[in-house]
Amino acid sequence: MTIQGSLESVNLADIFQLIGFGQKTGKLNIEAEHSNGEVYFQNGNIYFVKTSENPFNLDKILTDNHLIGSAEIKTLKKAVEKNKTNLIDEIISAKLLTQEQLSKVVIDHFSLVLYSFFRLKSGRFHFEPEITNKEMGSLDIRLNINNIIMEGSRRIDEWELIEEIIPKSTTVFRFTKDFDKKILNIELHHAEKEVLRLIDGKKDVKSLRKAIGIDEFETMKILFSLIQAKIIEVIPEEEVEKISEYYNLGQFYFERENYDEAILELKQVLQHNHLAIYVINLLGTIFKKKGMIDSDVVNIINNADFNYLKVGGVTEEGKALIEEIYKKKPIKVKKPEESLETAGTQSTASAEGKKDDLVLFQTYYKQAVDLFKKEDYDGALSELENARKINDSSYNVYLMIGNILFKKKDFKGAVENWQKSLEINPENDKLQKNLDMIKKKLKI
């Protein structure tokens, strides 16, 4: 009897039961949109599983579970090559692990792979009789199909509930504003503590799973329970994009020692994620270099009512900044017309008009940065000219125009714009040194 068809019309659990009850031997091929899988049966029992996304890699499984070290794996592989055997037989021969220990870790791995198949909603399958796989060597692996079906079905029910809150493996999380108060009333397990330690507003489900070393389902369960407890929350996709833009631009300014504008962008990240430790660390580096602390950053951290020093991942620079902020009292927030964003805008319009001008200026400038990275220098110059018309006192605009003209070998134009940038911001020592060197080299 041929066993083949579409996963849309036949339940995977029914396919497994059909093969199991028939005590068949062979290979079940599963072909889905993003992954292909192979499940091997011996007299109706599953004994080997692999997918294109998760091929069987015993040495990685053993090292990830801290059962055998990487140095021992290298020695074992040399023995495999010398003796023409396989890794399983060499491990048993060396008495590093017993057959029972090896069987358990392999069965656990295969089970997790099999559970992932139950989430497939489309694709095709076909069974090839009498096809075998010898990768297990002398290890006797037998997975109970009924147990796999029961656990796989249970997980599907939970998955559907979880995916209503965490729809994708690329979902990113942040702490809620009062999470430290919520956490006092909850007893956390070790794995939950490990997940919390890694929540930073950047890592998604995939990154968290990889860092912790547990399967995706268990990671999602932990995240779901923490969301239910109002300790963490999902960052909406559109916010993730904005946060990434702000941070990348902040880093761009920081690398060019434009600290005022770096702070302006980085504090926007904190507005979206007050516990973005990676941002606080960068702001700490700026504080160490220039002694600069923005009043908005002081307010954000003070108003959070949380001791950042308890959080993992804070650098010495970040700690120094936090300790300095804790010495200060929250600063009264300026009125919109007095804010940093509108203070330097050259306009006689209302405060709202000034804010619109700033947004437009930042849009032109960010587009110029993107075009510059793509080496579209003419396009970048056009955007910078638009930005300059709105604000002709931005040293970054003249700095970038100079950089572009230098790339285009217009050295005289480059020097003129760099000099304008230095007139506005004479503290840019790095630019001054580069300019002196170039002028000397070009004899300008």
C-alpha positions as a Markdown table, in Angstrom:
| # | Residue | x | y | z |
|---|---|---|---|---|
| 1 | Met | 0.0 | 0.0 | 0.0 |
| 2 | Thr | 1.4 | 3.4 | -1.0 |
| 3 | Ile | 1.5 | 6.0 | 1.8 |
| 4 | Gln | 1.7 | 9.5 | 0.3 |
| 5 | Gly | -0.4 | 12.6 | 0.1 |
| 6 | Ser | -0.9 | 16.2 | 1.3 |
| 7 | Leu | -0.6 | 17.4 | 4.9 |
| 8 | Glu | -3.6 | 19.7 | 4.2 |
| 9 | Ser | -5.8 | 16.6 | 3.9 |
| 10 | Val | -4.2 | 14.1 | 6.2 |
| 11 | Asn | -3.2 | 14.6 | 9.9 |
| 12 | Leu | 0.4 | 13.8 | 10.6 |
| 13 | Ala | -0.6 | 11.9 | 13.7 |
| 14 | Asp | -2.8 | 9.6 | 11.6 |
| 15 | Ile | 0.2 | 8.9 | 9.3 |
| 16 | Phe | 2.4 | 8.0 | 12.2 |
| 17 | Gln | -0.3 | 5.7 | 13.6 |
| 18 | Leu | -0.8 | 4.0 | 10.2 |
| 19 | Ile | 2.9 | 3.2 | 10.0 |
| 20 | Gly | 3.2 | 2.2 | 13.6 |
| 21 | Phe | 0.1 | -0.1 | 13.7 |
| 22 | Gly | 1.3 | -1.7 | 10.4 |
| 23 | Gln | 4.7 | -2.3 | 12.0 |
| 24 | Lys | 6.3 | -1.0 | 8.8 |
| 25 | Thr | 10.0 | -0.4 | 8.1 |
| 26 | Gly | 11.2 | 2.4 | 5.9 |
| 27 | Lys | 11.6 | 6.2 | 5.6 |
| 28 | Leu | 8.8 | 8.8 | 5.8 |
| 29 | Asn | 9.8 | 11.9 | 3.8 |
| 30 | Ile | 8.1 | 15.2 | 4.8 |
| 31 | Glu | 8.4 | 18.1 | 2.4 |
| 32 | Ala | 7.2 | 21.5 | 3.7 |
| 33 | Glu | 7.7 | 25.0 | 2.4 |
| 34 | His | 10.8 | 25.9 | 4.6 |
| 35 | Ser | 12.0 | 22.5 | 5.7 |
| 36 | Asn | 12.3 | 18.9 | 4.6 |
| 37 | Gly | 12.3 | 16.0 | 7.1 |
| 38 | Glu | 13.1 | 12.3 | 7.3 |
| 39 | Val | 11.6 | 9.9 | 9.9 |
| 40 | Tyr | 13.0 | 6.3 | 9.9 |
| 41 | Phe | 10.9 | 3.4 | 11.2 |
| 42 | Gln | 11.9 | -0.1 | 12.2 |
| 43 | Asn | 8.9 | -2.5 | 12.6 |
| 44 | Gly | 6.7 | 0.5 | 13.4 |
| 45 | Asn | 9.1 | 2.2 | 15.9 |
| 46 | Ile | 10.9 | 5.5 | 15.1 |
| 47 | Tyr | 14.6 | 5.2 | 15.5 |
| 48 | Phe | 16.1 | 8.1 | 13.6 |
| 49 | Val | 14.9 | 11.7 | 12.6 |
| 50 | Lys | 16.5 | 14.6 | 10.9 |
| 51 | Thr | 15.4 | 17.8 | 9.0 |
| 52 | Ser | 17.2 | 20.2 | 6.6 |
| 53 | Glu | 17.0 | 22.8 | 9.4 |
| 54 | Asn | 18.1 | 20.4 | 12.2 |
| 55 | Pro | 20.4 | 17.7 | 10.8 |
| 56 | Phe | 21.6 | 15.1 | 13.3 |
| 57 | Asn | 24.8 | 16.3 | 14.8 |
| 58 | Leu | 25.7 | 14.1 | 17.8 |
| 59 | Asp | 28.8 | 16.0 | 18.9 |
| 60 | Lys | 26.9 | 19.3 | 19.1 |
| 61 | Ile | 24.0 | 17.6 | 21.0 |
| 62 | Leu | 26.5 | 16.2 | 23.5 |
| 63 | Thr | 28.4 | 19.4 | 24.0 |
| 64 | Asp | 25.2 | 21.5 | 24.2 |
| 65 | Asn | 24.0 | 19.2 | 27.0 |
| 66 | His | 27.5 | 19.4 | 28.7 |
| 67 | Leu | 27.9 | 15.6 | 28.5 |
| 68 | Ile | 31.2 | 15.6 | 26.6 |
| 69 | Gly | 33.7 | 18.5 | 26.1 |
| 70 | Ser | 34.8 | 19.7 | 22.7 |
| 71 | Ala | 38.4 | 18.5 | 23.3 |
| 72 | Glu | 37.1 | 14.9 | 24.0 |
| 73 | Ile | 35.0 | 15.1 | 20.8 |
| 74 | Lys | 38.1 | 15.9 | 18.8 |
| 75 | Thr | 40.0 | 12.9 | 20.3 |
| 76 | Leu | 37.0 | 10.7 | 19.6 |
| 77 | Lys | 36.7 | 11.8 | 16.0 |
| 78 | Lys | 40.4 | 10.9 | 15.4 |
| 79 | Ala | 39.6 | 7.4 | 16.8 |
| 80 | Val | 36.6 | 7.2 | 14.4 |
| 81 | Glu | 38.8 | 8.0 | 11.5 |
| 82 | Lys | 41.5 | 5.6 | 12.6 |
| 83 | Asn | 39.3 | 2.7 | 13.5 |
| 84 | Lys | 36.7 | 3.2 | 10.7 |
| 85 | Thr | 33.9 | 3.2 | 13.2 |
| 86 | Asn | 31.3 | 5.9 | 14.3 |
| 87 | Leu | 31.2 | 8.4 | 17.1 |
| 88 | Ile | 28.6 | 6.5 | 19.1 |
| 89 | Asp | 30.6 | 3.3 | 19.2 |
| 90 | Glu | 33.8 | 5.1 | 20.1 |
| 91 | Ile | 32.0 | 6.9 | 23.0 |
| 92 | Ile | 30.7 | 3.6 | 24.4 |
| 93 | Ser | 34.0 | 1.9 | 23.9 |
| 94 | Ala | 35.8 | 4.7 | 25.8 |
| 95 | Lys | 33.2 | 4.4 | 28.5 |
| 96 | Leu | 32.6 | 8.2 | 28.5 |
| 97 | Leu | 28.8 | 7.5 | 28.5 |
| 98 | Thr | 26.7 | 4.4 | 28.9 |
| 99 | Gln | 24.3 | 3.2 | 26.2 |
| 100 | Glu | 21.4 | 4.3 | 28.4 |
| 101 | Gln | 22.8 | 7.9 | 28.8 |
| 102 | Leu | 23.4 | 8.2 | 25.0 |
| 103 | Ser | 19.9 | 6.8 | 24.2 |
| 104 | Lys | 18.2 | 9.3 | 26.5 |
| 105 | Val | 19.9 | 12.4 | 25.0 |
| 106 | Val | 19.3 | 11.1 | 21.5 |
| 107 | Ile | 15.7 | 10.3 | 22.1 |
| 108 | Asp | 15.1 | 13.7 | 23.7 |
| 109 | His | 16.6 | 15.4 | 20.6 |
| 110 | Phe | 14.6 | 13.3 | 18.2 |
| 111 | Ser | 11.4 | 13.9 | 20.2 |
| 112 | Leu | 11.8 | 17.7 | 19.9 |
| 113 | Val | 12.3 | 17.5 | 16.2 |
| 114 | Leu | 9.2 | 15.3 | 15.8 |
| 115 | Tyr | 7.1 | 17.7 | 17.8 |
| 116 | Ser | 8.0 | 20.5 | 15.4 |
| 117 | Phe | 6.4 | 18.4 | 12.6 |
| 118 | Phe | 3.0 | 18.7 | 14.2 |
| 119 | Arg | 3.0 | 22.4 | 13.5 |
| 120 | Leu | 3.1 | 21.9 | 9.8 |
| 121 | Lys | -0.1 | 22.9 | 8.1 |
| 122 | Ser | 0.9 | 22.4 | 4.5 |
| 123 | Gly | 3.3 | 20.2 | 2.5 |
| 124 | Arg | 3.6 | 16.7 | 1.2 |
| 125 | Phe | 4.7 | 13.3 | 2.5 |
| 126 | His | 5.5 | 9.9 | 1.1 |
| 127 | Phe | 6.7 | 6.7 | 2.7 |
| 128 | Glu | 9.6 | 4.6 | 1.1 |
| 129 | Pro | 9.5 | 1.0 | 2.4 |
| 130 | Glu | 12.6 | -0.9 | 3.5 |
| 131 | Ile | 14.9 | 2.2 | 3.5 |
| 132 | Thr | 17.2 | 2.1 | 6.5 |
| 133 | Asn | 19.7 | 4.4 | 8.3 |
| 134 | Lys | 22.8 | 3.2 | 10.0 |
| 135 | Glu | 23.9 | 6.4 | 11.8 |
| 136 | Met | 22.9 | 5.1 | 15.2 |
| 137 | Gly | 25.5 | 2.3 | 15.1 |
| 138 | Ser | 25.0 | -0.1 | 18.0 |
| 139 | Leu | 22.7 | 2.3 | 19.8 |
| 140 | Asp | 19.2 | 0.8 | 20.1 |
| 141 | Ile | 16.7 | 3.7 | 19.7 |
| 142 | Arg | 13.0 | 3.2 | 19.8 |
| 143 | Leu | 10.5 | 6.1 | 20.2 |
| 144 | Asn | 7.0 | 5.2 | 21.3 |
| 145 | Ile | 4.7 | 6.6 | 18.6 |
| 146 | Asn | 1.7 | 7.0 | 20.9 |
| 147 | Asn | 3.7 | 9.1 | 23.4 |
| 148 | Ile | 5.0 | 11.3 | 20.5 |
| 149 | Ile | 1.5 | 11.8 | 19.2 |
| 150 | Met | 0.0 | 12.7 | 22.6 |
| 151 | Glu | 2.8 | 15.1 | 23.5 |
| 152 | Gly | 2.8 | 16.6 | 20.0 |
| 153 | Ser | -0.9 | 17.2 | 20.1 |
| 154 | Arg | -0.7 | 18.7 | 23.5 |
| 155 | Arg | 2.0 | 21.1 | 22.3 |
| 156 | Ile | -0.1 | 22.1 | 19.3 |
| 157 | Asp | -2.9 | 23.2 | 21.6 |
| 158 | Glu | -0.4 | 25.3 | 23.7 |
| 159 | Trp | 1.2 | 26.7 | 20.5 |
| 160 | Glu | -2.1 | 28.1 | 19.2 |
| 161 | Leu | -2.6 | 29.9 | 22.5 |
| 162 | Ile | 1.0 | 31.2 | 22.7 |
| 163 | Glu | 1.0 | 32.3 | 19.0 |
| 164 | Glu | -1.9 | 34.7 | 19.8 |
| 165 | Ile | 0.6 | 36.6 | 22.0 |
| 166 | Ile | 3.9 | 35.8 | 20.4 |
| 167 | Pro | 3.2 | 35.4 | 16.7 |
| 168 | Lys | 6.7 | 35.0 | 15.3 |
| 169 | Ser | 10.2 | 33.6 | 16.3 |
| 170 | Thr | 11.5 | 37.1 | 15.4 |
| 171 | Thr | 9.3 | 38.8 | 18.2 |
| 172 | Val | 11.3 | 41.0 | 20.5 |
| 173 | Phe | 10.6 | 41.8 | 24.2 |
| 174 | Arg | 11.1 | 44.5 | 26.8 |
| 175 | Phe | 10.5 | 44.7 | 30.5 |
| 176 | Thr | 7.2 | 46.4 | 31.6 |
| 177 | Lys | 7.5 | 49.7 | 33.5 |
| 178 | Asp | 6.8 | 48.2 | 36.9 |
| 179 | Phe | 8.2 | 44.7 | 36.3 |
| 180 | Asp | 10.4 | 44.8 | 39.4 |
| 181 | Lys | 7.3 | 45.2 | 41.6 |
| 182 | Lys | 5.5 | 42.3 | 39.8 |
| 183 | Ile | 8.5 | 40.0 | 40.2 |
| 184 | Leu | 8.4 | 40.3 | 44.0 |
| 185 | Asn | 5.2 | 38.2 | 44.1 |
| 186 | Ile | 6.4 | 35.4 | 41.8 |
| 187 | Glu | 8.8 | 32.5 | 42.4 |
| 188 | Leu | 10.9 | 32.1 | 39.2 |
| 189 | His | 12.5 | 28.9 | 38.1 |
| 190 | His | 16.1 | 28.7 | 36.9 |
| 191 | Ala | 15.2 | 28.8 | 33.2 |
| 192 | Glu | 12.9 | 31.8 | 33.7 |
| 193 | Lys | 15.7 | 33.7 | 35.5 |
| 194 | Glu | 18.0 | 32.8 | 32.6 |
| 195 | Val | 15.5 | 34.2 | 30.1 |
| 196 | Leu | 15.0 | 37.4 | 32.1 |
| 197 | Arg | 18.7 | 37.9 | 32.3 |
| 198 | Leu | 18.8 | 38.1 | 28.5 |
| 199 | Ile | 15.8 | 40.3 | 27.8 |
| 200 | Asp | 17.4 | 43.5 | 26.4 |
| 201 | Gly | 15.0 | 44.8 | 23.7 |
| 202 | Lys | 17.2 | 43.4 | 20.9 |
| 203 | Lys | 17.2 | 39.6 | 21.2 |
| 204 | Asp | 14.2 | 37.8 | 19.6 |
| 205 | Val | 12.9 | 34.3 | 20.4 |
| 206 | Lys | 15.5 | 32.6 | 18.2 |
| 207 | Ser | 18.4 | 34.4 | 19.9 |
| 208 | Leu | 17.0 | 33.7 | 23.4 |
| 209 | Arg | 16.5 | 30.1 | 22.6 |
| 210 | Lys | 20.1 | 29.7 | 21.2 |
| 211 | Ala | 21.6 | 31.6 | 24.2 |
| 212 | Ile | 19.7 | 29.5 | 26.8 |
| 213 | Gly | 20.1 | 26.2 | 25.0 |
| 214 | Ile | 16.5 | 25.0 | 25.3 |
| 215 | Asp | 14.1 | 24.2 | 22.5 |
| 216 | Glu | 11.8 | 26.8 | 20.9 |
| 217 | Phe | 8.6 | 25.5 | 22.5 |
| 218 | Glu | 10.0 | 25.7 | 26.0 |
| 219 | Thr | 11.4 | 29.1 | 25.3 |
| 220 | Met | 8.0 | 30.3 | 24.1 |
| 221 | Lys | 6.3 | 28.9 | 27.1 |
| 222 | Ile | 8.6 | 30.8 | 29.5 |
| 223 | Leu | 8.1 | 34.0 | 27.5 |
| 224 | Phe | 4.4 | 33.5 | 27.5 |
| 225 | Ser | 4.2 | 33.0 | 31.2 |
| 226 | Leu | 6.3 | 36.1 | 31.9 |
| 227 | Ile | 4.0 | 38.1 | 29.6 |
| 228 | Gln | 1.0 | 36.8 | 31.5 |
| 229 | Ala | 2.6 | 37.8 | 34.8 |
| 230 | Lys | 3.1 | 41.4 | 33.3 |
| 231 | Ile | 6.9 | 41.2 | 33.8 |
| 232 | Ile | 7.8 | 41.5 | 30.1 |
| 233 | Glu | 5.8 | 42.6 | 27.0 |
| 234 | Val | 6.1 | 42.3 | 23.2 |
| 235 | Ile | 7.6 | 45.2 | 21.4 |
| 236 | Pro | 5.4 | 46.0 | 18.3 |
| 237 | Glu | 7.2 | 45.4 | 15.0 |
| 238 | Glu | 6.9 | 49.1 | 14.0 |
| 239 | Glu | 8.5 | 50.1 | 17.3 |
| 240 | Val | 11.3 | 47.5 | 16.8 |
| 241 | Glu | 12.1 | 49.2 | 13.5 |
| 242 | Lys | 12.1 | 52.6 | 15.0 |
| 243 | Ile | 14.3 | 51.5 | 17.9 |
| 244 | Ser | 16.8 | 49.9 | 15.4 |
| 245 | Glu | 16.9 | 53.1 | 13.4 |
| 246 | Tyr | 17.5 | 55.3 | 16.4 |
| 247 | Tyr | 20.2 | 53.1 | 17.8 |
| 248 | Asn | 22.0 | 52.6 | 14.4 |
| 249 | Leu | 22.0 | 56.4 | 13.9 |
| 250 | Gly | 23.2 | 57.0 | 17.5 |
| 251 | Gln | 26.0 | 54.6 | 16.9 |
| 252 | Phe | 26.8 | 56.2 | 13.6 |
| 253 | Tyr | 27.1 | 59.6 | 15.3 |
| 254 | Phe | 29.1 | 58.1 | 18.3 |
| 255 | Glu | 31.7 | 56.6 | 16.0 |
| 256 | Arg | 32.2 | 60.0 | 14.4 |
| 257 | Glu | 32.4 | 61.6 | 17.8 |
| 258 | Asn | 29.2 | 63.7 | 17.3 |
| 259 | Tyr | 28.1 | 63.1 | 20.8 |
| 260 | Asp | 25.3 | 65.6 | 21.0 |
| 261 | Glu | 23.5 | 64.0 | 18.1 |
| 262 | Ala | 24.4 | 60.5 | 19.3 |
| 263 | Ile | 22.7 | 61.3 | 22.7 |
| 264 | Leu | 19.6 | 62.7 | 20.9 |
| 265 | Glu | 19.1 | 59.4 | 19.0 |
| 266 | Leu | 20.0 | 57.1 | 21.9 |
| 267 | Lys | 17.6 | 58.6 | 24.3 |
| 268 | Gln | 14.8 | 57.9 | 21.8 |
| 269 | Val | 15.6 | 54.2 | 22.3 |
| 270 | Leu | 15.1 | 54.7 | 26.0 |
| 271 | Gln | 11.8 | 56.3 | 25.4 |
| 272 | His | 10.7 | 53.0 | 23.8 |
| 273 | Asn | 12.6 | 50.7 | 26.1 |
| 274 | His | 13.7 | 52.1 | 29.5 |
| 275 | Leu | 15.8 | 49.0 | 30.3 |
| 276 | Ala | 17.9 | 49.0 | 27.1 |
| 277 | Ile | 21.2 | 48.3 | 28.8 |
| 278 | Tyr | 23.2 | 48.4 | 25.6 |
| 279 | Val | 22.1 | 52.0 | 25.1 |
| 280 | Ile | 22.9 | 52.9 | 28.7 |
| 281 | Asn | 26.4 | 51.4 | 28.2 |
| 282 | Leu | 27.0 | 53.5 | 25.2 |
| 283 | Leu | 25.7 | 56.6 | 26.9 |
| 284 | Gly | 28.1 | 55.7 | 29.8 |
| 285 | Thr | 31.0 | 55.7 | 27.3 |
| 286 | Ile | 30.0 | 59.2 | 26.2 |
| 287 | Phe | 29.8 | 60.3 | 29.8 |
| 288 | Lys | 33.3 | 58.9 | 30.4 |
| 289 | Lys | 34.7 | 60.7 | 27.4 |
| 290 | Lys | 32.9 | 64.0 | 27.7 |
| 291 | Gly | 31.1 | 64.1 | 31.0 |
| 292 | Met | 27.9 | 64.7 | 29.2 |
| 293 | Ile | 24.5 | 63.6 | 30.7 |
| 294 | Asp | 21.3 | 64.5 | 29.0 |
| 295 | Ser | 18.4 | 65.7 | 31.3 |
| 296 | Asp | 15.9 | 63.5 | 29.5 |
| 297 | Val | 18.1 | 60.4 | 30.2 |
| 298 | Val | 18.3 | 61.4 | 33.9 |
| 299 | Asn | 14.5 | 61.6 | 34.0 |
| 300 | Ile | 13.9 | 58.3 | 32.2 |
| 301 | Ile | 16.2 | 56.4 | 34.5 |
| 302 | Asn | 15.0 | 58.1 | 37.7 |
| 303 | Asn | 11.4 | 57.8 | 36.8 |
| 304 | Ala | 11.8 | 54.1 | 36.1 |
| 305 | Asp | 12.1 | 53.5 | 39.8 |
| 306 | Phe | 14.3 | 50.5 | 39.3 |
| 307 | Asn | 17.9 | 49.7 | 40.3 |
| 308 | Tyr | 19.7 | 49.1 | 37.0 |
| 309 | Leu | 22.8 | 48.1 | 38.8 |
| 310 | Lys | 21.0 | 44.8 | 39.6 |
| 311 | Val | 20.7 | 44.0 | 35.9 |
| 312 | Gly | 23.3 | 41.8 | 34.1 |
| 313 | Gly | 25.3 | 43.2 | 31.2 |
| 314 | Val | 26.0 | 46.7 | 32.6 |
| 315 | Thr | 29.5 | 47.8 | 31.8 |
| 316 | Glu | 31.7 | 49.8 | 34.1 |
| 317 | Glu | 30.9 | 52.9 | 31.9 |
| 318 | Gly | 27.2 | 52.1 | 32.2 |
| 319 | Lys | 27.5 | 51.7 | 36.0 |
| 320 | Ala | 29.4 | 55.0 | 36.3 |
| 321 | Leu | 26.6 | 56.8 | 34.4 |
| 322 | Ile | 23.8 | 55.2 | 36.5 |
| 323 | Glu | 25.6 | 56.0 | 39.8 |
| 324 | Glu | 26.0 | 59.6 | 38.7 |
| 325 | Ile | 22.3 | 59.8 | 37.7 |
| 326 | Tyr | 21.2 | 58.4 | 41.0 |
| 327 | Lys | 23.0 | 61.3 | 42.7 |
| 328 | Lys | 20.8 | 63.7 | 40.8 |
| 329 | Lys | 17.1 | 64.6 | 41.3 |
| 330 | Pro | 14.8 | 64.3 | 38.4 |
| 331 | Ile | 15.0 | 67.4 | 36.3 |
| 332 | Lys | 11.9 | 69.3 | 35.5 |
| 333 | Val | 10.8 | 68.5 | 31.9 |
| 334 | Lys | 11.1 | 71.5 | 29.6 |
| 335 | Lys | 8.1 | 72.8 | 27.8 |
| 336 | Pro | 7.9 | 71.8 | 24.1 |
| 337 | Glu | 9.0 | 75.2 | 22.9 |
| 338 | Glu | 12.1 | 75.0 | 25.1 |
| 339 | Ser | 13.1 | 71.4 | 24.2 |
| 340 | Leu | 16.4 | 70.4 | 22.9 |
| 341 | Glu | 14.8 | 69.4 | 19.6 |
| 342 | Thr | 13.5 | 72.9 | 18.8 |
| 343 | Ala | 16.1 | 75.0 | 20.6 |
| 344 | Gly | 18.5 | 75.3 | 17.7 |
| 345 | Thr | 16.0 | 75.3 | 14.8 |
| 346 | Gln | 16.3 | 78.4 | 12.6 |
| 347 | Ser | 12.7 | 79.4 | 12.2 |
| 348 | Thr | 10.3 | 82.1 | 13.2 |
| 349 | Ala | 7.3 | 79.7 | 13.1 |
| 350 | Ser | 5.5 | 78.3 | 16.1 |
| 351 | Ala | 7.0 | 75.6 | 18.3 |
| 352 | Glu | 4.9 | 73.0 | 16.4 |
| 353 | Gly | 6.3 | 74.3 | 13.1 |
| 354 | Lys | 9.9 | 74.0 | 14.5 |
| 355 | Lys | 9.2 | 70.4 | 15.5 |
| 356 | Asp | 8.0 | 69.6 | 12.0 |
| 357 | Asp | 11.1 | 71.2 | 10.6 |
| 358 | Leu | 13.3 | 69.0 | 12.8 |
| 359 | Val | 11.4 | 65.8 | 11.8 |
| 360 | Leu | 11.9 | 66.8 | 8.1 |
| 361 | Phe | 15.6 | 67.6 | 8.7 |
| 362 | Gln | 16.2 | 64.2 | 10.4 |
| 363 | Thr | 14.3 | 62.5 | 7.5 |
| 364 | Tyr | 16.6 | 64.1 | 4.9 |
| 365 | Tyr | 19.7 | 63.4 | 7.0 |
| 366 | Lys | 18.8 | 59.7 | 7.6 |
| 367 | Gln | 18.1 | 59.2 | 3.9 |
| 368 | Ala | 21.5 | 60.7 | 3.1 |
| 369 | Val | 23.2 | 58.3 | 5.6 |
| 370 | Asp | 21.4 | 55.3 | 4.0 |
| 371 | Leu | 22.4 | 56.5 | 0.5 |
| 372 | Phe | 26.0 | 57.1 | 1.6 |
| 373 | Lys | 26.2 | 53.6 | 2.9 |
| 374 | Lys | 25.0 | 52.3 | -0.5 |
| 375 | Glu | 27.6 | 54.5 | -2.2 |
| 376 | Asp | 25.0 | 56.6 | -3.9 |
| 377 | Tyr | 26.9 | 59.8 | -3.4 |
| 378 | Asp | 24.9 | 62.0 | -5.7 |
| 379 | Gly | 21.7 | 61.0 | -4.1 |
| 380 | Ala | 23.2 | 61.5 | -0.6 |
| 381 | Leu | 24.4 | 65.0 | -1.6 |
| 382 | Ser | 20.9 | 65.9 | -2.8 |
| 383 | Glu | 19.3 | 64.9 | 0.5 |
| 384 | Leu | 22.0 | 66.7 | 2.5 |
| 385 | Glu | 21.3 | 69.9 | 0.5 |
| 386 | Asn | 17.6 | 69.6 | 1.5 |
| 387 | Ala | 18.6 | 69.1 | 5.1 |
| 388 | Arg | 21.0 | 72.2 | 4.9 |
| 389 | Lys | 18.2 | 74.4 | 3.7 |
| 390 | Ile | 16.2 | 73.6 | 6.9 |
| 391 | Asn | 19.2 | 73.9 | 9.2 |
| 392 | Asp | 22.5 | 75.4 | 7.9 |
| 393 | Ser | 24.2 | 75.1 | 11.3 |
| 394 | Ser | 24.4 | 71.3 | 11.6 |
| 395 | Tyr | 28.1 | 70.4 | 11.6 |
| 396 | Asn | 27.2 | 66.8 | 10.7 |
| 397 | Val | 25.7 | 67.9 | 7.4 |
| 398 | Tyr | 28.9 | 69.7 | 6.4 |
| 399 | Leu | 31.0 | 66.8 | 7.7 |
| 400 | Met | 29.2 | 64.3 | 5.5 |
| 401 | Ile | 29.2 | 66.6 | 2.5 |
| 402 | Gly | 33.0 | 66.8 | 2.9 |
| 403 | Asn | 33.3 | 63.0 | 3.2 |
| 404 | Ile | 31.3 | 62.5 | 0.0 |
| 405 | Leu | 33.2 | 65.1 | -2.0 |
| 406 | Phe | 36.5 | 63.5 | -0.8 |
| 407 | Lys | 35.2 | 60.2 | -2.2 |
| 408 | Lys | 34.4 | 61.9 | -5.4 |
| 409 | Lys | 37.9 | 63.3 | -5.5 |
| 410 | Asp | 36.8 | 66.9 | -5.1 |
| 411 | Phe | 39.4 | 67.5 | -2.5 |
| 412 | Lys | 39.1 | 71.3 | -2.4 |
| 413 | Gly | 35.3 | 71.1 | -1.9 |
| 414 | Ala | 35.8 | 68.4 | 0.8 |
| 415 | Val | 38.3 | 70.6 | 2.8 |
| 416 | Glu | 35.9 | 73.6 | 2.6 |
| 417 | Asn | 33.0 | 71.7 | 4.0 |
| 418 | Trp | 35.1 | 70.1 | 6.7 |
| 419 | Gln | 36.3 | 73.6 | 7.7 |
| 420 | Lys | 32.7 | 74.7 | 8.0 |
| 421 | Ser | 31.9 | 71.7 | 10.2 |
| 422 | Leu | 34.8 | 72.6 | 12.4 |
| 423 | Glu | 33.7 | 76.3 | 12.7 |
| 424 | Ile | 30.4 | 75.0 | 14.1 |
| 425 | Asn | 31.9 | 72.3 | 16.2 |
| 426 | Pro | 35.6 | 73.1 | 17.0 |
| 427 | Glu | 35.8 | 70.3 | 19.6 |
| 428 | Asn | 36.0 | 67.6 | 16.9 |
| 429 | Asp | 39.7 | 66.9 | 17.4 |
| 430 | Lys | 39.6 | 63.9 | 15.2 |
| 431 | Leu | 38.4 | 65.8 | 12.2 |
| 432 | Gln | 40.9 | 68.6 | 12.9 |
| 433 | Lys | 43.8 | 66.1 | 12.8 |
| 434 | Asn | 42.5 | 64.5 | 9.6 |
| 435 | Leu | 42.0 | 67.9 | 8.0 |
| 436 | Asp | 45.5 | 69.1 | 8.9 |
| 437 | Met | 47.0 | 65.9 | 7.5 |
| 438 | Ile | 45.0 | 66.1 | 4.3 |
| 439 | Lys | 45.8 | 69.8 | 3.7 |
| 440 | Lys | 49.5 | 69.0 | 4.2 |
| 441 | Lys | 49.4 | 66.1 | 1.8 |
| 442 | Leu | 47.4 | 68.0 | -0.8 |
| 443 | Lys | 49.4 | 71.2 | -0.2 |
| 444 | Ile | 46.1 | 73.2 | 0.2 |
